[in-house]
Every structure is written in structure tokens, then in C-alpha cells.
Amino acid sequence: MDNKEFSKILEQRTRKFAVDVIKLSSELPITPEGKVVRSQLTKSGTSIGANYREAKRARSKAAFANKVRISEGEANETLFWLEVIEEIKWIQKEHLEKAKSEASELLAIFTSISYNTKIRKT
């Protein structure tokens, strides 16, 4: 698979993940605490793909690397909120597993991209 094909698949994957996170967050309780977690999860889970899409349009390697690092951070934050939801038992563990697995994979992908696009100073 070449870079262009990989990029297209990753963009589709992050968009699907955003939709899945929105659906998952709608299952959270409508309490003050639930609303806070819902907001945080939705923001971080949808931001992964939005920032990656921006990275693809970056005008420089530095701008690309910056947006990829943001996607990496948002994937990590999303995983954090999914773990919190699991510990509180707001949603059944089995229902969270797919989202946690995808968040972990996206985190690994963006960490790898970030590592491989660092601007080397000589």
C-alpha cells in the first residue's frame, strides 16, 4: 500500500471513529458529571480525524508534524476518557472494547507517524 492509499484509509478510519464516539457518548448519563465526560470524549474523539485532515493539507513538514502530534494527543485523551467510563461502569465493558481498541490503534499509528516525521536538526 502506498502513502496516498494509506492516507485515504486513515482519513476514512478517523471519520468513522468520530461517528462511533458521538454515538457512544450519547449513551452516557444525563447528569452534570456525565455531561462533562460526554463533552470531553466527543471533543477529543472527533478532533483526531479533524486534525489529521488538516495535516494532509499542511504546507510544510513542520505544519504536518504539528497536526499529527495533535491527533496523537487527542487519541491518547480519548483513550483516557474511555477508560474512565469503563471504571465508572457507565457503559458495559464489552461495548467499550471496540472503541478502546480503535483508540489504541490510532494512538499507535499517529505516534509512529509523528516519530517518523520529526524534523531532524543537524
N, C-alpha and C positions, 0 to 999 in steps of 0.2 A: 504494500500500500504506500503510495507516495504522500508527500506532505499535504498536498491540496485535498486529497481524498480524506486523509486523517482529520484535517481541519474541519471539513464539512460534516463528518460524522460526529466530531466532538461538539460542534455547534448544535447539531440536532439533539445530541445526548444531553447537553446542558439545558436546552429549552424544555425537553421532556421532563428533566429533573425539576425544573422550576414549576411546571404544571403539577407534578406529583407532590411537591412541597406545599403548594397552595391548597390542593385537595386534602392533604394530611393535616395542615394547620386548621382547616375548617372543622376538624373533629375535636379540637381542643375545647376544654370547658369555657363557658362564657362567664368567667369570674375575673376580677381585677388581675389576678396572677396569670390566669390563662390568656388574657388579652395581651399581657406584656410578652409572654413567651411566644404567642402566635405572631405578634408583630416582629419580634427578633428573628424567629425562624423563617418567616416569609421574606423578610428583607435580605437576610444572608443567603437563603436558598435560591432566590431569584437573581441575586446580584452576581452569582458565579457566571452564569451564561451571558448576562448583560456586559460584564467586564471583558469576557473572552471575545465577544462580538466586537467590542471597541478595540481590543488588542489586534484583531485581524485587520483593522483599518489604520493601525498605527503608522505614523510617518517616519519613525526611526526605530532602531533596535532597542534603544533605551525606553521609548514610549511603550513598545510591545512588552518588554520585560516588566515594566511597572504594572501594566494592566494584568499580566499573567500572575504577578505576585499578589495583586488584589484578589483575583479569582481564587488563588491558593488560600489566602487568608479567609475568604468567605466560605470556602468549602470546609475549612477547619472549624470555623464558628458554627456552621450548620450542623456538623457532626456533634459539636458540644451540646447544642440545643436538643438534638435528637436523643442524646444520652441522658440529658436532664429529664426529658419527657418520659423516657423509659424508667428512670429511677423513681419518678413520682407516680408512675403507673397510670398516667392519663390515657394512654393508648396501649393496647395489647402489644407485648414484645414482638410477637410474630408479625404484626402489621408494620412495625418499625424496622424490622430486619432488612427489608429490601432498600428502604431509604438510607439506612445506615451503611449498608454495603456500597451503594452507589456513591454516597458522600465520601466514603473512604477511598474508593477507586478514583473519583475526581480529584481528591486531595493528592493522591499519589501521582496522577497524571500531571497536574499543574506544578507539583513540586519538581518533577522530572523536567518539565519544560523550563521552569524557572532556573533550575540548576544548569541546564544546557544552553541557556541564552544569556547567562551573566556576561556582562561586558568586562572583558579581561583588561586589566591595567598592566602595562609593561613598564 
